[in-house]
Structures are given as structure tokens and as C-alpha cells.
């Protein structure tokens, strides 16, 4: 806007409108507020019935995977797993609840946050805050930690070496349960 337009706008706003202009404006506002909703409904109805059925476009929500991969949408991450196979015909990746897991690591241990791909013969070991680790077949789970199978469990959360004994509080180990410092 240049200065001539601004000056003309100021002049128009400064002048007082006539009674006839004020009454026409009020009638226009009143009629517009009454008829506008009715006109909008008629317009929407005409648009919806034009040409028969209304066609809906499908929205693409999942990403397209590259050639040689397949979409694994078992998780919220929508990963693309490889479809490449080894000489035996086994795929190098598997789609699990944890996403794409490698061949031999297709056991999904779902803990806090993302899942963990463990070896096929592993067991899922859950900690107190639902953390997860993978324990091998030679180990057992003790409070979210993998320990050797010969360890003894003290209340499920703590474990003691086979030469030690669980204290009465189930939180520590000692050689002689009668002389444990934790038995007091």
C-alpha cells in the first residue's frame, strides 16, 4: 500500500455514514446471519450428491520398502526386513514383535522400551523395572541378571554362589547362616 491509498482509507473512515447507510448495513447483517447457514447446508448437500457416490482416496500410512525387503509392521517402528536367504534357503532376518531379528536371534524378549532379539534357545530374563536380558541355556535368571545355573536363588531377586548361603533378608549371602552379619 502506498501513501495515497492510506490517505484515502483514512478519509473514508473519518467521515460519518448517513442514516440510510447505517440502516442498510444493519439489514444486511441481519439477513446474512439468518440465511448464511441455510445457504451453506444447501451448498454442502449439492456437493455431496454431485456425480453419484463420493470417492475416498486411500492415505498411505506405512513406508514403502526397498526391493529385496519386506515390511515388518509388528512394531510401531515399521522396519523393512531383508528377504535375502542363505544357501539353505533360510532368511537372514525374521519379522518378530521386536522388529527385524537376525537368523539365529529370532526370539523376541519384550521388556521396557524396545524389545531385544535373543538367540533362539535363550530365555528372557526380566529385572525389577521390566528391563530384559537374554540368558543362555547354561544360565538362569536371577533378578534381571544371568547367573550360572548352580547359583541358588534367594527370594527370586538375589542369588548366591553355590558355596554360600542366602541370608534371612534374602538380600545377601554368607558362608555360615548362623554367623551371617545380616541375620540380626
Secondary structure, DSSP 4 states (H G I P E B T S, - for coil): --HHHHHHHHHHHHSPPPHHHHHHHHHHHHHHHHHHHHHHHHHHHHHHHTTSSPP-PPP--SPPPPTTEEEE-SSSS-EEEE--B-TTS-BSEEEETTEEEETT--EEE--SSS-EEE-TT-EEEE-TTS-EEEE-TTEEEETTEEEETTSEEETTTEEE-TTSEE-TTSS-EES-GGG-GGG-
